[in-house]
Amino acid sequence: MAGELVEFEEGTIGIALNLESNNVGVVLMGDGLMIQEGSSVKATGKIAQIPVSEAYLGRVINALANPIDGRGKISASESRLIESPAPGRGQRELIIGDRQTGKTAVAQIQFSISNVKINMCLCGFGQKASPWLRD
């Protein structure tokens, strides 16, 4: 099934995406260095999900939702499918512009002076971890 988690014989987990009659395209959720052509893989019967909790607010996590900020484990009692509809536009505003122009600082100032309680999520796709691991 597309979106199903699969496990390779050496323990790497992947998500099945392309299902063809003679092959399956899988996105690896680990380094997969020991996987070779002909390696065994089995279906887990589980659809890819991610844990969700208020405890994730203010934390730095990797793509597998594991904390990488050195502040310990994050507990979550709920999970949601990875392939879920995006929230409405009013719940996710995007600030577009050139890099290094202070957009984040402007957004943080605006949010801090408003009377509305908000949760801000900063995403650093393709960024080094060091800028995100500051106190």
Stockholm file with secondary structure:
# STOCKHOLM 1.0

chainA/1-135         MAGELVEFEEGTIGIALNLESNNVGVVLMGDGLMIQEGSSVKATGKIAQIPVSEAYLGRVINALANPIDGRGKISASESRLIESPAPGRGQRELIIGDRQTGKTAVAQIQFSISNVKINMCLCGFGQKASPWLRD
#=GR chainA/1-135 SS CTTEEEEETTSCEEEEEEECSSCEEEEESSCCTTCCTTCCEEEEEEECEEEECGGGTTCCBCTTSCBCSSSCCCCCSEEEESSCCCCCGGGCCCCCCCTTSSHHHHHHHHHHHSSSCCCCCCCCTTCCSGGGSCC
#=GC SS_cons         CTTEEEEETTSCEEEEEEECSSCEEEEESSCCTTCCTTCCEEEEEEECEEEECGGGTTCCBCTTSCBCSSSCCCCCSEEEESSCCCCCGGGCCCCCCCTTSSHHHHHHHHHHHSSSCCCCCCCCTTCCSGGGSCC
//
